Amino acid sequence: MQDGTVNLSSPTVANCLPRSNSSGANWSFGGGIALFDIALGEIAPGGIGAGMYGILVLAMVTVFVAGLMVGRTPEYIGKKIRPTEMKYASLYFLTLPVVILTMSAIAIGTQWGQSAIFNPGPHGLTEIVYAYASQANNNGSAFAGLGTAATWYQVTGGIVMLLGRFAPEIFALGLAGSLARQAPVPASAGTLDTRTPLFVGMLIGVILILVGLTYFPALALGPFAEGLH
């Protein structure tokens, strides 16, 4: 079980394919950890492709929050983080939760989605959210207790994969273009140094708060409810 949990956590946190055990065979909290790993957005330990610009956008959000705390215009890599940049960053982070959670709600509330759930109850909710989250933001794996071969999950999974993988790229490119058009700003006494342990701690806090507040209801009603039952 320990080896299986490690084997499940590794691909879900970094978006690599190898796996030697079934996701559905993991205990409730083990499946919850895998779902939480995907929700992080492949930013630890960097992920393939999307992990790089994901952590950069999160760093900008952290700098923006720090700027609000001290009452100064936030700056990152010599560029000001203005409302335009924050709109792109907000759209980037809202895309995946909206797509994943909306499609999961539709699936669990319709007969088409329910008919392919072989493990009803909280575990069934975990299976649905995990499948859509993985299709949108990871390697496309699913729990064995969900019949993803059904037409409903084939069609909706393709839609989720299309929106979840390409829409954030559009907003990331828009953010990069907005920053590129700015003239460099020299560092001042109020500029937050992003090379300090303080910034690393703030960045980790922002990541956990964003993920926790966004996916906590799904985690509470799924793996946590199953584990505490």
N, C-alpha and C positions, 0 to 999 in steps of 0.2 A: 504493500500500500504506500509506503514512504517513497519507493522508487517511482511508483505510478504518479504520485502527486507531483514530484519534482519533474517528471517527464511531461506532465500536463501543463505545469506552470511555465516551463521553458519556452515552448512554441507560442503560447498565448501572450507572453509578455514581450517577445521579440519578433514574432511573425516568421517563424521557421516551421518547416513541415514535419520533421520526424516525430513520431509518437509510437510507443509500443503498447499502449493500453487504451481501452475504450473510455471516452469522456463520461459516459453514462454510468460507468462502474465506480466512479468516485463518490465518496460520501458527500452529504449535503454541503458542508462548509468547503470541501475540496472543490466542488463545482462552482461555489460562490467565489472562491479565490481566482479560479480561471476566468470567470466572467468579469471580475474586478480588474484583472490584468488586461483584458481586452479593452475595458472602458478607459484605462489609462492612455490608450492611443499609441502604444508601441514606443513610448518615450523612455522606457527603462528596460534594458540598458542602451537605448538608442534606436532600436528597431531597424527594419529595412525600409529605405526610401522615406516613407511618411514620418518616421520617427524623428528625423532631423529637423524638418520645418515645424513639426509639432512642438518640439521642445523650444525652438526659437520663438514661436508665437506665445508660448507660455511664459517665456522669459520677458517678453514685452508686456504681457499682462501684469507680471510681478512688478516690473519697473513702474508701470502706470499706478498700481495700488500704492507702492512706496511713495510716489510723487504726491498722491492725494493725501497721504498721512503727514507729510511735511509741508504741504502747501506750495509745491514747486512744479513747474512743467516737467514731466518725466522725459528722460533722454535715454537712448539706448544705441550703442555703437556709433555715437556722434550724430544721431538723428533724433528730433523731437517726436514724441508719441502724442499725436494730436487726436481729436475726435474721429477723424477719417480713418486713421490706423486702427483705433479701437473698434470701429464699426466692422472693419474687415476681420479683426480678431474675434469679435463676438459672433459674426456669421460663421466663421470657421468652427467655433466650438459648439454652436447651436445646431449645426447641420446633422451631425451623427446622432445625438440624442433624439432629435425630432424624428428622424427617419427610423431609427431602431425602435424607439418606444411607441411611436404611432403605429408602425406595422405590427409590433407585438400585441398591442391592444386590439387591433382589428382581427388578428389571427385568433386570439383567445376568446374574442367575443362573437365569432361566427362559426357556423357549423363546418365550413370548409377547413378552417384552421384546427378546430377541435378534433375532427375525425382522424387526424394523423398523430394525435398525442396518445402514446401507449402507456404513459405513466401520468395519470391525472393528479390533480392537486398542486401543491407548491412546486414539486419537482417538474411538473409539466410546464409551469410558467418559466422556470429556470431554463428548461430546454429551448423554449421558444425565443426568449430574450438572448440566450447564448448563440443560437443559430443565426439570428439576424445580426447580432453584434459581430460575430466572426465573419459573416459574409461582407459586412460593410467595412470592417476595419482590421481583419486578420487573415487567417489562412483558409477560411471557408469551412471549417470543421463543424460538427454538430454532435449532440448526444445521441447515443444509439436508440434511445427511447422515443425519438421523434422521427416520423416517417417523412423525411425531406424529399423522398422520391415522388410524393404526391404532387399533382399539378399545381395546387395552390402554392406550395413552398418553392416549386421550381420557378413559377412566374414572379411571385413577390420577392423571392430571393434574388432574382436577376435585377429587379428594379432597385432593391436595397443596395446591391453591389454597385450598380451604375451610379446612383446618387451618392452613396457613402464614400466612394473612392475618387470620383471626379469633381464633385461640387467643392469639397474642401480645398482641392488643388487650385480651383479658380480663385477662391478668396485668398489663398496664400500668395498666389501670383499678383493679385491686386494689391495686397499689402506690400509685397516687395517692390512693385512699381511705384507705389505712393512714397515709400522711403527713398527710392532711388532718385526721385524728382527733387528731393530736399537738398539744400546746401548743407554741408557738414557744420556741426555746431561744436565749438571748442569746449572741452570739459571745464567745469567750474567747481567751486567748493561745495555746491549743492548737488553735484552729479553723483548718483549712486554707483559705487564701484561694484561691478558684477563679478569680481574675482575674489570676493571675501566669503568666509563661512556664513556671515549674516545673510548675504543674498541667496546662497544655496539653501539655507533654512527657510527663507521666505518663499523661494521657488517650490520647495517640497510642500510647504503649507498650502500654497495656492493650488497646486496639483491635487492634493488630497481633498481640499474643500470643494473645488470644481467637480471632481468626479463623485465625491461623496454626496453632495447635494443633488446632483443630477440623477444618479442611479440608485440612491438609497432606497426609494420606495420599491423598486424592482428587486433589489437585494433583500429587503426586509420581508416582502411577500413571497419571495422564492426560496433561496437557499437558507436564509436565517429562520424563516418560519418552519421549514422542513427539519432543520437541525434542532430546533427547540421544541418540536412537537412531542 
